[in-house]
Amino acid sequence: MLQESRTRGSATRDALAVKRSWLYVLAALMLMASARRADAQGFISPFLGYNFGGDAGCPQITNCDDKHANYGVAFGALGPIVGFEAEFAHTDDFFGASPTQSTSVLTFMGNFMLAPKIGPIQPYGVGGIGLMRTSIESVGQNEDENQIAWDLGGGLIAFFSAHVGVRGDVRYFHAFQIIDFSRFPNLPIRDKKLDFGRFSFAVVFKF
């Protein structure tokens, strides 16, 4: 009975965390719609990168031999000074590859962008809030955890034409809540708030 009660409590917390995350992302999307009406241009930006620092396998952004690809897409609206975006990203083997265990981390964030346009380039700072989902599959155990998380970072967009550009981006992600990893002895971490950095390179299409 006690274990069943704990399971129900964990499921309830996960459901509430997901609902709050979607509310935050919905608010960001509404802000993007407002920005679009104020002469901002819509954009979509697929990206590829890798994680570093924090709980990632790479201790730092350079001199790392154990990179794990982080890939996803961002879409939103970008004006001459500010912008907004929603971003989806996924990483396989976040805690390292193992024949008996697989792990992944998914993030879905709604972000505000401060991005002054200077000719063909547009440096920006970005920050927001959303969902961080960790998935672990081990021998006889499967666990998914949904957490509210925030991100903060920045980068530079360089446009080659009115509608196409590239960007480099560095961001830091941090969960608000502690995740219990004690049931998985092969993981390198235990109870903690998951955090990591990400470097990525993207193509930007404005419309």
Backbone bond lengths (Angstrom), bond angles and torsions (degrees), N, CA, C in turn:
res aa  C-N    CA-C-N  psi(-1)  N-CA   C-N-CA  omega(-1)  CA-C   N-CA-C  phi
1 M - - - 1.455 - - 1.522 111.92 -
2 L 1.343 115.35 -40.66 1.464 119.16 -179.54 1.514 110.79 -65.02
3 Q 1.358 115.88 -42.79 1.461 119.45 179.43 1.524 110.94 -65.00
4 E 1.354 116.21 -39.17 1.465 120.32 179.05 1.516 110.59 -64.51
5 S 1.354 116.43 -39.49 1.465 120.29 178.56 1.517 111.08 -64.78
6 R 1.340 116.73 -40.92 1.467 120.20 178.27 1.518 111.03 -63.99
7 T 1.350 116.00 -40.50 1.462 120.32 -179.87 1.517 110.90 -62.91
8 R 1.366 115.74 -44.42 1.463 119.27 178.22 1.517 111.27 -63.51
9 G 1.348 116.51 -39.76 1.465 120.12 179.19 1.505 112.00 -63.77
10 S 1.350 116.84 -40.91 1.463 120.80 178.47 1.513 111.22 -65.60
11 A 1.355 116.45 -40.71 1.460 120.13 179.06 1.520 111.30 -64.42
12 T 1.336 115.76 -39.08 1.469 119.50 178.63 1.518 111.18 -64.55
13 R 1.342 116.66 -43.20 1.464 120.26 178.79 1.521 110.77 -62.88
14 D 1.341 117.14 -41.15 1.465 120.31 178.89 1.520 110.61 -62.92
15 A 1.346 116.80 -42.77 1.464 120.20 -179.70 1.522 110.90 -63.24
16 L 1.323 117.37 -42.36 1.457 120.76 178.54 1.522 110.93 -64.94
17 A 1.338 116.80 -39.70 1.466 120.51 179.18 1.517 110.77 -62.57
18 V 1.336 117.17 -42.22 1.462 120.74 179.43 1.526 110.58 -64.91
19 K 1.346 117.09 -43.18 1.462 120.35 179.72 1.520 111.16 -61.37
20 R 1.349 116.43 -43.38 1.464 119.21 178.99 1.519 110.61 -63.71
21 S 1.325 116.88 -40.54 1.464 120.55 -179.99 1.520 110.93 -60.82
22 W 1.334 116.82 -45.24 1.460 119.68 -179.70 1.519 111.49 -65.55
23 L 1.331 117.67 -33.68 1.461 119.95 176.34 1.523 110.36 -64.34
24 Y 1.344 117.07 -43.15 1.460 120.39 178.55 1.524 111.12 -62.68
25 V 1.327 116.58 -45.05 1.457 120.57 -178.85 1.526 110.28 -66.42
26 L 1.349 117.49 -39.51 1.458 120.49 177.35 1.516 111.11 -61.23
27 A 1.341 116.67 -40.61 1.463 119.85 177.04 1.521 110.74 -61.52
28 A 1.344 116.67 -40.57 1.464 120.02 178.68 1.524 111.26 -64.31
29 L 1.336 116.72 -40.31 1.460 120.18 179.17 1.523 111.52 -65.32
30 M 1.337 117.25 -36.37 1.463 120.26 176.44 1.522 111.01 -64.97
31 L 1.343 116.16 -37.78 1.459 119.62 176.14 1.517 111.01 -65.57
32 M 1.343 116.28 -37.12 1.461 120.04 177.76 1.524 110.46 -63.87
33 A 1.323 116.16 -40.12 1.464 119.07 178.78 1.521 110.62 -63.40
34 S 1.329 117.40 -38.93 1.465 121.16 177.09 1.519 110.82 -63.96
35 A 1.348 116.33 -42.61 1.463 120.43 179.24 1.518 110.97 -63.95
36 R 1.350 116.24 -36.50 1.467 120.18 -179.87 1.524 110.62 -63.00
37 R 1.336 116.62 -38.25 1.453 120.01 179.55 1.514 111.81 -71.19
38 A 1.334 117.26 -18.61 1.462 121.56 -178.83 1.522 110.62 -96.52
39 D 1.349 117.72 37.76 1.460 124.84 175.38 1.526 114.29 69.91
40 A 1.320 118.21 13.47 1.459 119.36 170.24 1.529 108.78 -75.66
41 Q 1.337 116.58 153.82 1.451 121.20 179.44 1.517 109.80 -100.05
42 G 1.326 116.31 138.74 1.445 120.09 174.33 1.519 110.61 -70.19
43 F 1.330 116.77 154.36 1.467 120.25 177.19 1.520 109.98 -148.60
44 I 1.330 114.63 157.30 1.455 122.78 170.64 1.516 107.12 -133.97
45 S 1.343 116.50 139.61 1.460 119.97 -170.45 1.531 110.61 -143.45
46 P 1.342 119.09 92.70 1.472 120.92 172.99 1.522 110.10 -72.18
47 F 1.339 117.15 142.55 1.463 119.48 -176.06 1.527 111.71 -140.35
48 L 1.327 114.14 162.48 1.464 122.84 176.40 1.525 107.63 -141.35
49 G 1.321 116.75 135.49 1.460 119.90 -179.42 1.511 111.28 -160.51
50 Y 1.326 116.11 -158.28 1.469 120.76 177.18 1.524 109.28 -149.46
51 N 1.341 115.52 157.34 1.450 121.68 -179.28 1.524 111.17 -91.32
52 F 1.332 115.73 154.20 1.463 120.67 178.04 1.522 108.82 -153.59
53 G 1.347 115.87 162.06 1.458 121.22 175.16 1.515 113.23 66.35
54 G 1.316 117.05 174.85 1.455 121.76 178.41 1.517 111.68 57.24
55 D 1.336 116.46 -124.49 1.463 121.90 -178.29 1.525 113.25 -95.00
56 A 1.329 117.72 3.99 1.465 121.19 178.25 1.530 110.12 -74.71
57 G 1.340 115.48 162.98 1.459 119.69 -178.83 1.513 113.54 -68.50
58 C 1.336 117.66 -28.32 1.463 121.70 178.40 1.525 109.20 -86.51
59 P 1.324 118.60 121.69 1.470 119.37 -179.57 1.516 113.54 -70.28
60 Q 1.353 117.73 -24.64 1.455 120.98 -179.49 1.519 109.92 -148.81
61 I 1.338 116.08 168.50 1.457 120.43 -172.03 1.529 112.58 -70.09
62 T 1.332 117.84 -24.18 1.468 121.82 178.06 1.525 109.64 -119.15
63 N 1.334 115.99 168.53 1.472 122.61 177.37 1.529 111.59 55.91
64 C 1.322 116.35 47.17 1.463 121.57 -179.16 1.528 109.24 -124.59
65 D 1.344 116.44 127.29 1.459 121.59 -179.91 1.528 112.53 -99.50
66 D 1.329 118.30 -5.43 1.458 122.00 -174.38 1.525 110.58 -116.74
67 K 1.330 115.77 56.56 1.464 120.27 -178.79 1.529 110.78 -79.99
68 H 1.341 115.41 140.68 1.455 121.71 174.30 1.524 108.22 -122.13
69 A 1.322 115.65 126.28 1.461 121.26 -172.37 1.524 111.38 -65.28
70 N 1.316 114.60 136.29 1.461 123.27 172.50 1.526 106.07 -117.08
71 Y 1.323 117.43 123.62 1.460 120.09 -175.74 1.523 109.48 -135.52
72 G 1.329 115.78 155.84 1.455 118.83 -179.54 1.504 111.60 174.00
73 V 1.337 115.55 -159.03 1.457 121.07 -178.51 1.523 109.08 -150.12
74 A 1.329 115.90 144.00 1.460 122.79 173.95 1.520 108.39 -119.09
75 F 1.322 116.59 146.19 1.460 120.70 175.13 1.518 108.70 -145.84
76 G 1.326 115.64 148.01 1.453 118.58 -177.63 1.503 112.40 176.87
77 A 1.331 115.79 -147.71 1.454 122.82 -179.53 1.517 108.67 -136.64
78 L 1.326 116.56 138.04 1.460 122.05 -174.80 1.519 109.70 -132.50
79 G 1.328 116.60 121.18 1.453 122.29 177.06 1.510 111.44 -103.33
80 P 1.329 118.87 -170.16 1.465 121.49 -179.26 1.530 114.04 -74.13
81 I 1.347 117.74 -11.83 1.470 120.52 179.47 1.522 112.03 -132.20
82 V 1.331 117.99 -45.14 1.462 120.76 -177.74 1.517 110.32 -126.27
83 G 1.334 114.67 164.41 1.447 120.77 177.05 1.514 109.97 -159.08
84 F 1.322 115.91 173.83 1.454 122.80 178.12 1.522 108.52 -140.67
85 E 1.329 115.83 149.59 1.451 118.74 179.17 1.529 110.84 -148.30
86 A 1.321 115.55 154.34 1.457 123.43 165.81 1.520 106.06 -113.20
87 E 1.338 116.30 136.50 1.459 119.88 -174.09 1.521 111.21 -133.94
88 F 1.317 115.23 131.67 1.461 123.06 175.01 1.525 108.46 -112.70
89 A 1.347 117.36 132.58 1.463 120.69 179.09 1.520 110.00 -143.83
90 H 1.329 116.34 150.98 1.469 121.66 -176.96 1.521 109.80 -141.64
91 T 1.334 116.47 142.23 1.460 123.33 175.98 1.518 109.80 -132.18
92 D 1.334 117.70 125.98 1.460 122.80 172.45 1.532 109.87 -90.25
93 D 1.335 116.53 153.94 1.475 122.36 177.52 1.523 111.52 51.55
94 F 1.338 116.30 44.69 1.461 120.31 -175.98 1.520 111.62 -57.94
95 F 1.336 118.15 -41.35 1.461 121.94 -178.64 1.524 112.82 -94.82
96 G 1.325 116.67 13.65 1.457 120.47 179.99 1.519 111.67 106.27
97 A 1.326 115.63 152.95 1.463 121.74 -179.74 1.523 110.40 -80.78
98 S 1.338 116.02 142.46 1.456 122.23 179.31 1.518 108.98 -151.49
99 P 1.354 118.62 140.41 1.464 119.80 179.40 1.530 113.40 -68.45
100 T 1.328 118.22 -18.20 1.463 121.31 -176.55 1.534 112.42 -111.98
101 Q 1.327 117.47 2.01 1.459 119.24 -175.02 1.521 110.71 -152.87
102 S 1.321 117.07 136.87 1.463 121.43 175.51 1.522 108.59 -126.90
103 T 1.315 115.42 143.00 1.464 121.00 -178.29 1.526 109.58 -135.82
104 S 1.317 115.96 153.18 1.460 120.22 175.41 1.519 108.88 -152.92
105 V 1.334 115.57 156.93 1.463 122.34 175.95 1.519 108.29 -131.49
106 L 1.320 115.99 131.08 1.454 122.87 177.11 1.519 108.58 -119.48
107 T 1.336 116.82 137.24 1.459 121.49 174.59 1.521 109.52 -126.09
108 F 1.329 115.29 141.74 1.468 121.51 174.16 1.514 106.63 -136.23
109 M 1.352 116.29 107.45 1.453 121.85 -170.12 1.526 111.35 -120.74
110 G 1.336 115.35 145.29 1.451 122.30 168.63 1.520 108.80 -106.19
111 N 1.335 118.27 122.88 1.468 122.22 -169.67 1.527 113.26 -125.36
112 F 1.322 115.10 146.30 1.461 123.37 168.29 1.524 108.12 -96.46
113 M 1.334 117.13 139.61 1.460 121.88 -179.25 1.530 109.96 -121.08
114 L 1.305 116.36 129.91 1.462 122.67 169.03 1.519 106.11 -103.66
115 A 1.348 116.32 109.14 1.464 120.65 -166.44 1.525 111.62 -141.47
116 P 1.341 118.51 78.86 1.468 120.09 178.50 1.529 111.39 -67.91
117 K 1.314 116.00 129.37 1.467 120.96 -178.67 1.516 109.64 -86.50
118 I 1.353 116.51 126.63 1.460 123.24 -179.58 1.521 107.52 -124.75
119 G 1.316 116.61 89.34 1.462 120.07 -175.98 1.516 110.08 63.59
120 P 1.350 117.88 -130.18 1.467 119.94 -177.70 1.524 113.55 -82.91
121 I 1.331 118.44 -3.04 1.456 120.11 -179.37 1.526 110.23 -112.44
122 Q 1.323 115.53 155.69 1.462 121.40 -176.90 1.533 109.09 -145.71
123 P 1.337 118.16 89.15 1.467 119.87 174.00 1.528 109.32 -68.60
124 Y 1.323 116.78 151.87 1.459 118.32 -177.44 1.528 111.53 -151.71
125 G 1.316 114.29 151.91 1.449 122.67 166.26 1.513 107.71 -112.68
126 V 1.326 117.48 149.21 1.449 121.25 -174.21 1.524 109.85 -141.49
127 G 1.327 116.09 143.29 1.449 120.79 176.78 1.508 110.21 -158.64
128 G 1.323 116.89 149.26 1.454 118.92 -179.19 1.508 112.69 -174.74
129 I 1.317 115.00 -164.74 1.460 122.25 -174.73 1.518 108.73 -145.86
130 G 1.340 116.80 153.98 1.451 119.52 -179.60 1.510 112.42 177.55
131 L 1.323 116.45 -144.99 1.460 124.05 -173.35 1.526 110.87 -110.56
132 M 1.344 116.53 136.16 1.456 122.87 168.83 1.528 107.24 -121.10
133 R 1.325 116.55 122.76 1.469 121.44 -177.78 1.528 109.73 -119.65
134 T 1.318 117.19 121.09 1.460 122.11 175.59 1.522 109.24 -103.75
135 S 1.335 116.30 136.43 1.463 122.10 178.80 1.521 108.65 -126.18
136 I 1.328 116.28 129.51 1.462 122.26 -178.92 1.515 108.69 -130.57
137 E 1.327 116.83 126.73 1.455 122.83 175.16 1.519 108.14 -121.51
138 S 1.332 115.82 118.60 1.447 122.04 -179.60 1.524 108.41 -131.16
139 V 1.323 117.04 -179.41 1.462 120.65 -178.57 1.524 109.80 -64.22
140 G 1.325 115.42 111.54 1.455 120.32 178.15 1.517 115.12 75.71
141 Q 1.332 119.05 4.74 1.458 121.62 -178.04 1.523 110.50 -139.02
142 N 1.327 115.76 133.83 1.461 122.78 172.91 1.523 107.64 -131.73
143 E 1.313 116.51 132.80 1.461 119.90 -176.01 1.519 110.50 -142.42
144 D 1.323 116.78 128.41 1.463 123.21 172.97 1.519 108.29 -119.89
145 E 1.326 116.86 132.40 1.463 121.83 179.47 1.523 109.09 -125.70
146 N 1.332 117.13 127.90 1.458 122.74 176.09 1.517 109.39 -105.96
147 Q 1.331 116.25 127.27 1.455 121.22 -177.31 1.524 110.06 -132.17
148 I 1.331 116.42 147.34 1.455 120.74 168.22 1.528 107.71 -76.45
149 A 1.318 117.11 136.66 1.464 121.38 -177.29 1.528 110.19 -141.54
150 W 1.333 115.40 163.19 1.457 120.55 174.41 1.515 109.41 -126.06
151 D 1.338 115.52 159.20 1.463 120.20 176.23 1.521 109.78 -137.61
152 L 1.330 114.69 155.52 1.467 122.36 -177.66 1.520 108.29 -152.61
153 G 1.342 116.63 137.48 1.461 118.49 179.16 1.515 111.92 -179.91
154 G 1.324 115.19 -155.16 1.452 120.27 -178.30 1.511 111.20 -175.71
155 G 1.325 114.44 175.83 1.454 119.04 -179.22 1.517 111.48 -179.24
156 L 1.324 115.68 -161.64 1.460 122.29 -177.10 1.514 109.35 -143.81
157 I 1.348 115.79 131.18 1.464 121.92 174.08 1.518 108.22 -107.49
158 A 1.333 116.82 132.75 1.464 122.36 175.21 1.524 108.21 -120.39
159 F 1.332 116.60 121.51 1.460 121.35 -177.24 1.528 110.13 -98.06
160 F 1.351 115.34 131.41 1.458 121.72 176.46 1.517 111.39 -90.86
161 S 1.341 116.06 -20.37 1.459 121.80 177.99 1.524 107.34 -151.00
162 A 1.314 116.50 -174.52 1.461 119.38 -178.41 1.522 112.33 -67.67
163 H 1.336 117.37 -17.77 1.463 119.11 -172.83 1.525 115.05 -127.84
164 V 1.318 118.83 -6.00 1.468 120.69 -176.06 1.519 110.37 -131.60
165 G 1.331 116.25 136.09 1.453 121.37 177.22 1.521 111.00 -155.95
166 V 1.317 116.00 -179.08 1.469 122.49 175.58 1.520 107.86 -129.64
167 R 1.331 115.99 159.08 1.450 118.96 176.80 1.523 111.33 -147.42
168 G 1.336 114.56 149.37 1.449 122.87 170.93 1.515 107.98 -112.29
169 D 1.326 117.05 144.85 1.460 120.49 -168.07 1.524 109.97 -148.31
170 V 1.344 116.61 136.39 1.463 122.78 172.62 1.523 107.83 -126.76
171 R 1.347 117.12 127.20 1.465 121.07 -178.95 1.522 110.73 -136.11
172 Y 1.328 114.49 157.68 1.457 122.30 177.50 1.526 108.16 -122.62
173 F 1.345 117.01 130.85 1.463 123.14 -179.02 1.520 109.60 -116.15
174 H 1.341 115.90 140.12 1.468 119.62 -177.81 1.528 109.44 -147.61
175 A 1.344 117.37 127.99 1.465 121.99 177.35 1.522 110.13 -76.87
176 F 1.328 116.61 147.13 1.457 121.71 175.87 1.524 112.22 -80.12
177 Q 1.338 116.90 -26.23 1.458 121.17 -172.63 1.525 111.51 -114.02
178 I 1.334 115.68 153.78 1.459 122.21 177.43 1.526 109.33 -76.92
179 I 1.313 116.56 134.83 1.453 122.54 176.33 1.526 108.76 -106.07
180 D 1.333 117.26 133.42 1.462 122.66 -178.79 1.526 109.70 -90.03
181 F 1.347 116.49 106.38 1.460 121.83 178.34 1.527 112.13 -103.30
182 S 1.333 118.36 9.78 1.469 121.65 -172.33 1.523 112.66 -65.52
183 R 1.341 118.30 -21.25 1.464 120.93 -179.28 1.528 112.48 -75.79
184 F 1.346 116.40 -7.43 1.466 120.69 -177.64 1.526 108.90 -119.46
185 P 1.340 117.92 89.49 1.470 120.80 -173.96 1.522 114.41 -64.66
186 N 1.351 118.01 -19.16 1.468 120.10 -179.03 1.523 113.35 -80.91
187 L 1.336 117.69 -10.92 1.458 119.68 179.08 1.524 110.57 -75.93
188 P 1.350 117.09 147.64 1.473 119.99 -178.28 1.520 114.06 -77.52
189 I 1.355 119.49 -5.18 1.455 121.40 -177.59 1.523 109.60 -128.93
190 R 1.339 116.23 165.00 1.464 122.44 176.64 1.525 108.75 -121.45
191 D 1.332 117.90 -144.43 1.467 120.44 -177.04 1.521 110.83 -62.74
192 K 1.329 116.54 120.54 1.461 119.54 178.09 1.524 110.49 -170.02
193 K 1.318 115.86 169.95 1.452 122.70 173.08 1.525 107.45 -88.81
194 L 1.319 116.18 112.70 1.462 121.45 -174.89 1.521 110.68 -62.29
195 D 1.332 116.82 135.65 1.460 120.72 177.02 1.517 110.11 -149.06
196 F 1.346 115.93 151.92 1.459 121.28 179.19 1.517 109.04 -167.87
197 G 1.325 115.68 160.98 1.455 122.20 173.27 1.520 109.87 -103.73
198 R 1.332 116.42 164.07 1.461 120.89 178.23 1.512 110.61 -144.21
199 F 1.328 116.48 130.66 1.456 122.76 169.82 1.519 107.45 -106.37
200 S 1.345 117.00 136.44 1.463 118.95 179.83 1.518 111.20 -146.75
201 F 1.326 113.96 158.41 1.461 123.11 175.31 1.524 107.26 -124.40
202 A 1.338 117.04 136.65 1.467 120.30 -173.16 1.519 111.95 -139.82
203 V 1.311 115.43 158.68 1.460 123.51 167.35 1.529 107.26 -102.01
204 V 1.305 117.90 140.68 1.457 123.20 -178.47 1.528 109.32 -118.31
205 F 1.331 115.96 125.77 1.466 121.53 176.02 1.523 107.75 -116.68
206 K 1.327 117.73 117.44 1.471 122.50 176.82 1.531 109.56 -97.53
207 F 1.340 115.39 148.24 1.466 119.34 179.26 1.525 110.06 -147.02
